[in-house]
Amino acid sequence: MSIKTLFLETRKATERIVANLEIEDFSAQPIVDVSPPKWHLAHTTWFFERFVLKTFSKDYKEFNPNFEFLFNSYYEGVGERVERHKRGAMTRPKVSEILEYRNYVTKAVEELLLCNNSYDLLEVISLGINHEQQHQELLLTDIKYILFQQPIYPIYSALNLLKENLEDSQIQQWQKISEGNYKIGFEGSDGFHFDNEKSNHKVWVDEFEISNKLISNEEYLQFIEAGGYNNFKYWLQEGWSWIQENKVKSPMYWVKKAGKWHQFTLAGLQPLNLKAPVSHISYFEADAYADFVGKRLPTEFEWEIASSKLSWGQRWEHTQSAYLAYPKFKKVAGAIGEYNGKFMINQMVLRGASVATPNNHSRKTYRNFFHPNLQWQFTGVRLVK
């Protein structure tokens, strides 16, 4: 597939995600970690305008000079921006204007590609495509959180497009991995990768065994029913403080009705499928569960080494690795250098992919990262012994 075709398909895919929304949904921001759908539509467009069109197209005229301030996310090198927690207060510009903006920028990039196929341009467009794919996943997770705030539990799509509650039919097995030096990180020059996946380097690991299956809702329910959320001995101190302060008693989206557990999905509120992998749990909860059953989470290196022996893609999988730079990691020059490197503090690495991850956006070296208290992503647990 040509980069032009991939670019156009990516832009259309984002717009398909919001096609089921009502106009009132587009500006909602219930918490700071959730961005309004309208903001996602505009920010992913701003990325192409700022880093592609304003850099490579001499004749480009920006759509609206105010949008640089309104839809910059965190790029200090670009300039001032709206504070993150105020994104939901922006009832203007209207959704219709944002859609015009998307069309305007998409056409401008398409025209640029007709006369410029330089390596530098294609590299930045490729980054923009992958950036937008990241936001497609964020869009779905943010939409789910927004709809969950409604007391009637509205349905995004009755088709259950993400198959959130798909059962794992594998028989439980433990894959043994021998001790040794293993290569970690993206290797070579072919294929897209983010800067935080390099440089390729060797890591020593001791022998370990890793589960072929993710922890199910049924297994996690045993932790709840055994009083896991009320027993400090399973929890890291920050995790214990977090569940006490926020009154956390279960994974996000679990709802008890008439004495039975249900789970809110993008297809509405459904009975909890006990055989499906547990989802929407924080690192704190994943670590506490592992302690409860006398096992542990894998390191990100163990996960990558074992990945060829595993089936992965239903949930982002928590690891016990802090998000840090690899040896010889270098931030690229300019504002794009802020993409990953400056977040390498106080966050934990997740590996794999989830049911919300776009096709062809995952690879074994991909390093996702979130703060340890966050639940709203499609996150799950795989154990090591």
C-alpha positions in Angstrom: 0.0 0.0 0.0 1.4 3.4 -0.9 1.9 6.0 1.8 -0.7 8.2 0.1 -3.3 5.4 0.3 -2.4 4.6 3.9 -2.7 8.3 4.8 -6.2 8.6 3.2 -7.4 5.3 4.8 -6.2 6.4 8.2 -8.0 9.8 7.9 -11.2 8.0 6.9 -10.9 5.5 9.7 -10.8 8.2 12.3 -14.0 9.8 10.9 -15.7 6.4 10.9 -15.1 6.1 14.6 -17.0 9.3 15.4 -19.8 8.6 13.0 -22.0 7.0 15.7 -21.7 9.9 18.1 -24.4 12.5 18.8 -23.3 16.1 18.5 -23.5 16.5 22.3 -20.8 13.8 22.7 -18.1 15.6 20.8 -17.1 18.2 23.5 -17.4 16.1 26.7 -14.4 15.8 28.9 -15.3 14.0 32.2 -11.8 13.8 33.5 -8.4 15.3 32.6 -7.1 12.0 31.1 -10.0 11.9 28.6 -10.0 14.3 25.7 -13.2 15.3 23.8 -13.7 13.5 20.5 -13.8 16.9 18.8 -10.3 17.6 20.1 -8.9 14.3 18.8 -10.3 15.1 15.4 -8.6 18.5 15.4 -5.3 17.6 17.1 -4.5 14.8 14.6 -5.2 17.2 11.8 -3.1 19.9 13.5 -0.2 17.4 13.6 -0.1 17.1 9.8 -0.6 20.9 9.4 2.2 21.8 11.8 4.8 19.1 11.0 4.1 18.3 7.4 2.5 21.3 5.6 4.1 24.2 7.4 7.5 22.5 7.0 7.4 21.1 3.5 4.8 23.2 1.6 6.0 26.8 0.8 2.6 27.9 -0.5 0.5 26.4 2.3 -2.0 28.8 4.0 -3.1 27.6 7.4 -6.8 27.0 7.9 -7.2 29.1 11.0 -4.3 30.8 12.9 -6.0 30.1 16.2 -5.9 26.4 15.8 -2.1 26.2 16.5 -2.9 27.4 20.1 -6.2 25.4 20.5 -5.0 22.0 19.3 -1.3 21.7 20.2 -1.1 18.9 22.8 2.2 19.2 24.7 4.8 20.5 22.2 6.6 23.2 24.1 8.8 23.9 21.1 5.7 24.9 19.1 4.4 27.4 21.6 1.5 28.0 24.1 -1.6 25.8 24.1 -4.9 25.3 25.9 -4.4 23.5 29.2 -5.3 19.9 29.0 -8.1 20.0 31.6 -9.8 22.8 29.6 -10.2 21.0 26.3 -13.8 20.1 27.1 -14.7 23.8 27.7 -14.1 24.6 24.1 -17.6 24.5 22.6 -16.1 26.5 19.7 -15.0 25.9 17.0 -18.0 23.9 16.0 -17.7 20.2 15.0 -18.7 21.2 11.5 -15.7 23.6 11.3 -13.4 20.9 12.6 -14.6 18.5 9.9 -13.9 21.2 7.3 -10.4 21.6 8.8 -9.8 17.9 8.4 -10.9 17.9 4.8 -8.8 21.0 4.1 -5.6 19.5 5.5 -6.1 16.1 4.1 -6.4 17.6 0.6 -3.3 19.7 1.1 -1.2 16.7 2.2 -2.6 14.7 -0.8 -1.6 17.5 -3.2 1.9 17.8 -1.6 2.5 14.2 -2.2 1.9 14.7 -5.9 5.0 16.9 -6.2 7.2 15.8 -3.3 8.3 12.3 -2.4 11.4 13.1 -0.4 12.6 10.7 2.3 12.2 13.4 5.0 8.6 14.2 4.0 7.6 10.5 3.9 9.2 9.9 7.3 7.1 12.7 8.9 3.9 11.6 7.2 4.5 8.0 8.4 4.9 9.4 11.9 1.7 11.4 11.5 -0.2 8.2 10.3 1.0 6.3 13.4 0.2 9.2 15.6 -3.3 9.3 14.3 -3.7 5.5 14.8 -2.7 6.0 18.4 -5.5 8.6 18.7 -8.0 6.2 17.1 -7.5 3.9 20.0 -7.7 6.8 22.4 -10.9 8.0 20.7 -12.5 4.6 21.4 -11.4 4.4 25.0 -12.4 8.0 25.6 -15.8 7.6 24.0 -16.4 4.6 26.2 -15.5 6.6 29.3 -17.7 9.5 28.2 -20.7 7.2 27.6 -20.2 5.4 30.9 -20.8 8.7 32.7 -24.4 8.6 31.4 -26.8 6.9 33.9 -28.7 5.1 31.1 -25.5 3.4 29.8 -26.0 4.4 26.1 -24.9 2.1 23.3 -22.1 3.3 20.9 -22.7 0.4 18.6 -25.0 -2.6 19.1 -22.7 -4.6 16.8 -20.0 -4.8 19.6 -17.4 -4.1 16.9 -14.4 -4.5 19.3 -15.5 -7.9 20.6 -14.5 -6.8 24.0 -15.8 -9.9 25.8 -14.4 -12.5 23.5 -13.5 -15.6 25.4 -10.0 -17.1 25.5 -10.4 -20.8 24.7 -6.8 -21.7 25.2 -5.8 -24.4 27.7 -3.7 -22.9 30.5 0.0 -23.6 29.8 3.3 -22.1 31.1 5.9 -21.3 28.5 9.4 -21.9 29.8 12.1 -19.4 28.6 15.7 -20.3 29.1 18.2 -17.9 30.7 20.5 -16.0 28.5 21.4 -12.8 26.7 18.6 -11.7 24.4 18.3 -8.8 21.9 15.7 -6.3 22.8 14.2 -3.4 20.8 13.6 -2.6 17.1 16.4 -3.8 14.8 17.1 -2.7 11.3 15.9 0.2 9.2 12.8 -1.3 7.5 9.3 -0.7 8.9 7.9 2.0 11.1 8.9 2.3 14.7 8.9 4.9 17.4 12.2 6.4 18.7 11.6 4.8 22.2 11.9 1.3 20.6 15.6 1.9 19.8 18.4 1.1 20.1 18.5 -2.6 19.8 20.5 -4.0 22.8 21.2 -7.1 24.8 19.6 -7.9 28.1 20.3 -10.9 30.4 17.3 -12.7 31.8 17.1 -15.6 34.2 14.9 -18.6 33.3 11.2 -17.9 33.8 7.8 -19.3 32.8 5.1 -17.1 31.4 1.4 -17.9 31.0 0.0 -18.4 27.6 -3.3 -16.9 28.8 -4.4 -13.6 30.2 -6.2 -13.6 33.6 -9.9 -14.0 33.2 -12.8 -12.1 34.8 -13.6 -15.2 36.7 -10.0 -15.4 38.2 -10.0 -11.7 39.0 -13.4 -12.0 40.7 -11.9 -14.5 43.1 -9.5 -11.8 44.2 -12.4 -9.4 44.8 -14.5 -12.0 46.7 -11.5 -12.9 48.8 -11.4 -9.3 50.0 -8.4 -8.3 47.9 -9.4 -4.6 47.8 -9.6 -4.5 51.5 -6.3 -6.2 52.4 -3.3 -3.9 52.4 -0.8 -6.7 52.2 -1.3 -7.2 48.5 -0.8 -3.6 47.5 2.1 -1.3 46.9 1.8 1.7 49.2 0.8 4.1 46.5 -1.7 1.6 45.2 -3.2 1.1 48.6 -3.5 4.9 49.0 -5.1 5.2 45.6 -7.8 2.7 46.1 -8.6 4.1 49.6 -8.8 7.7 48.3 -10.8 6.8 45.2 -12.9 4.0 46.7 -11.9 1.6 44.0 -13.4 -1.8 44.6 -13.4 -3.4 41.1 -12.1 -2.9 37.5 -13.5 0.1 35.8 -16.8 -0.5 34.1 -17.9 -3.3 36.4 -21.5 -2.6 37.6 -23.4 -4.7 40.1 -27.1 -5.0 39.4 -29.5 -7.2 41.4 -26.6 -8.9 43.0 -24.9 -9.8 39.7 -21.9 -8.3 38.0 -22.3 -6.6 34.7 -19.7 -4.8 32.5 -20.2 -1.7 30.5 -19.0 -2.0 26.9 -19.3 0.0 23.7 -22.3 -2.2 23.0 -23.9 -1.2 26.3 -24.2 -2.8 29.7 -23.9 -6.6 29.5 -23.6 -9.5 31.9 -20.0 -10.1 32.9 -18.5 -12.8 30.8 -16.4 -14.8 33.3 -14.3 -16.4 30.6 -13.2 -13.2 28.9 -9.9 -11.6 29.9 -10.2 -9.0 32.7 -9.9 -5.5 31.3 -9.6 -1.9 32.5 -7.4 -2.5 35.5 -4.6 -0.3 36.6 -1.0 -1.3 37.2 -1.7 -1.1 40.9 -4.5 -3.7 40.5 -2.5 -5.9 38.3 0.4 -6.0 40.7 -1.9 -6.6 43.7 -3.6 -9.5 41.9 -0.2 -11.1 41.0 0.8 -10.8 44.7 -2.5 -12.4 45.7 -1.9 -15.5 43.6 1.8 -15.7 44.5 3.2 -14.8 41.1 4.3 -11.6 39.4 4.0 -9.5 36.2 6.7 -10.0 33.5 9.3 -7.4 32.8 9.0 -5.7 29.4 12.1 -7.6 28.4 10.6 -11.0 29.4 7.4 -10.2 27.5 9.3 -9.3 24.3 11.5 -12.4 24.5 8.4 -14.6 25.0 6.1 -12.8 22.6 6.6 -15.3 19.7 5.2 -18.0 21.9 2.2 -16.0 23.0 -1.1 -15.0 21.5 -1.5 -11.3 22.2 -3.8 -8.5 21.1 -6.9 -8.6 23.3 -5.5 -6.4 26.1 -2.5 -4.1 26.7 -0.5 -6.2 29.1 1.0 -4.6 32.2 4.7 -5.2 32.9 6.7 -4.4 36.0 9.1 -2.3 34.0 9.3 1.5 34.5 9.3 3.5 31.2 12.9 4.4 30.7 15.2 5.1 27.8 17.1 2.3 26.1 20.9 2.6 25.8 21.9 5.1 23.1 18.4 6.5 22.9 18.4 9.9 21.3 15.6 12.4 20.9 15.4 13.8 17.4 15.9 17.5 16.8 13.0 20.0 17.0 9.5 19.7 18.5 9.0 16.1 17.2 11.8 15.1 19.7 9.2 15.7 22.4 7.0 12.8 21.2 8.2 10.1 23.6 11.4 11.0 25.5 10.1 13.6 27.9 7.5 11.2 29.3 10.2 8.7 30.6 9.3 9.3 34.3 6.7 7.9 36.7 5.1 5.7 34.1 4.9 1.9 33.5 5.4 0.0 30.3 2.6 -2.0 28.7 3.2 -4.4 25.9 1.2 -6.0 23.1 -2.0 -4.5 21.8 -5.7 -4.4 22.5 -9.0 -5.0 20.8 -9.1 -1.2 20.2 -5.6 -1.1 18.5 -5.8 -0.4 14.8 -4.7 -3.2 12.4 -1.0 -3.2 11.7 -0.2 -0.8 14.5 1.3 -3.3 16.9 4.6 -5.1 17.0 6.6 -7.0 19.6 8.9 -4.0 20.3 6.1 -1.5 20.7 6.3 0.3 24.1 3.0 1.7 25.4 3.2 3.6 28.7 0.7 5.0 31.3 0.7 6.2 34.9 0.1 3.3 37.3 -3.3 4.4 38.5 -5.0 4.6 35.1 -7.8 2.1 34.3 -9.6 3.5 31.2 -7.5 1.7 28.6 -8.1 -1.9 27.5 -5.5 -3.3 30.0 -5.1 -6.8 31.3 -2.8 -9.2 33.1 -0.4 -12.0 32.1 1.6 -13.6 34.8 5.1 -15.0 35.2 6.3 -17.6 37.7 
